[in-house]
């Protein structure tokens, strides 16, 4: 922190100069003693700044609570009773911090936060233009659209022509030119002095020059910072009336102040993180604790309610602050200013401060922000622009709530459109509709889920898969229960409801499994079976495996099997047919032998599978990186291994390759041998089994060659081999 003094001290000075009139302005607008605003600023800077986890957020009295302060003071009767409500509100915020209520900030959409920042920028520009030209009737921190004097933001601009001061205009134009061009200079004599400090010095110098040489341009006291004089310590502080602690209205306003201050703080904290060049995150729960301590102390000694303030925080960031030291330093300066520096600070023109805030406003509402959000689409841009307009024409909290409501409408619409996936699968048993629920299923998804389920056709087969769900709202469980117990029965829909956890109070229901009966097996044609295998391999490659319900398949196949295909494959551990074809229990007869060769026992197994069990498709499956083929190429004949490699030798000879080329690792030639070996096995099946050849020639059965790539998981069905 000490190493950042050269950035933090000048930044703290700039924030102090901006914050001082803002603190007085909030107090004036709230109908409270003027020094109450300074007290809040001191506590917000020193106490909250020290306890907060944020490096750049600046706290103090907030314009957003002005209306609430006026209402509370009027309803409670006097300022001391109001201070008791502020004191209690602080303890409520401390409790919210310990309850970790800061998570609320994470649920405010980013477009609303960006709208908040942009609107504050626009309001700063609109509200500070009158001060820049010498029209200083409205308090500095009155950011509400409808002002206490009966005017509004835009009507105030129209009144400028009646009340402006040429001296203020000259100071404002000079200050604005200095800020714009100073930041663009590559070489700066005063490189550690931020431009806002030079603007303040320029304003004081110009006004003193006017007083001596151009009296008509001189700005009087009403156009300058005005710190009230302090007669004694007792005149600074006020204390809460604890005798009113049993008053219900006190507690009502205590909770109201805590709620509004908490919401505004969390919104501003999120906004500050977005404009922080280092994007540093602060703990919202610790921030609530810090704000609570600050509010309790403020209420105890006569201050106004405190929140994180976006205007001061943005000035702090753009002035180059690196750590919270700038915030603390600004609080110390506020305290010293009332006691020792009032005569010097009362020389600062309000037009100089207005220019600093106008430049800050332009930085907050740059055109590039609007353009980037517009490019994200209508659903992002409308809540953003609505938040801006709502804040400009009402106040910060009301505007944010309007923006949140509009965002919530779009959230509901998006959840209605696509909260889950619906797919139609062609499994062995026919067309099946599959609904896969997302990780979180809330009541927001209720309408779309209900419409989807209730619109399903009669006699459908439906899988509702909740395997990936970590949470299902009770409203959704009720919808599923109603569909299972009433609608599915009346519409004769076979329902598999799987993956629902026990604590959701709804157990899995499985009314069908992907197991063929004898009749369905015999209706299938070889080409249809081949398509099932191809689609299964596609699911395997994409990682979208179908639900197997193995426990239920065991029960369904306990007394018989009706497989659709027999696969002759290698013994390689990576080529399990049931897995690579995404098949279930009882779907495939798997015959495995090294090198997928054919012998008498294999032929007997194939005939048994087709003639007695009812399969109509035989797949002879080879694979890349086959150890048996490699052994044959290297002429390995130890022990009984020769019975395997001798069979494969024909494929090596037929491929017109030699072992030397293969030893060089030519993958294409190696795979050529594998595929040739597959075709040789098929030729041997057809030449050695009269039954199978007759059935294949008659079109009843089909034998297809296939090649499995162990690197991709893809199965390639082929008829010939490309050389």
Secondary structure, DSSP 8 states (H G I E B T S, - for coil): -GGGHHHHHHHHHHHHHHHHHHHHHHHHHHTS-HHHHHHHHHHIIIIIHHH-S-SS--EEE-GGGHHHHHHHHHHHSSHHHHHHHHHHHHHHHHHHHHTTGGGGGGGS-HHHHHHHHHHHHHHHHHHHHHHHTT---S-TT---SB-TTS-BHHHHHHTHHHH--HHHHHHHHHHHHHHHHHTT-SS-TTTTS-HHHHHHHHHHHHHHHHHHH-GGG---GGGB--------GGGT-----GGGTT-HHHHHHHHHHHHHHHHHHHHHHHHHHHH-TT-----HHHHHHHHHHHHHHHHHHT---EEE-HHHHHHHHHTT--STHHHHHHHHHHHHIIIIIHHHHTTSBHHHHHHHHHHHHHHHT-HHHHHHHHHT-HHHHHHHHHHHHHHHHS-HHHHHHHHHHHHHHHHHHHHHHHSEEEEEEEETTEEEEEEEE-SEE-GGGHHHHHHHHHT--TT-EEEEE-TT-SEE-HHHHHHHHHIIIIIHHHTT-EEEEE---GGGT---EE---S---HHHHHH--HHHHHHHHHHHHHHHHHT------HHHHHHHTTT----SEEEEE---TT--HHHHTT--TTSEEEEE-GGG---HHHHHHHHHIIIII---EEEEEEETT-HHHHHHHTT---GGGHHHHHHHHHHHHHTT--HHHHHTT-HHHHHHHHHHHHHHHHHHHHHH-HHHHHHHHTTS-EEEEEEE-TTT--EEEESS---
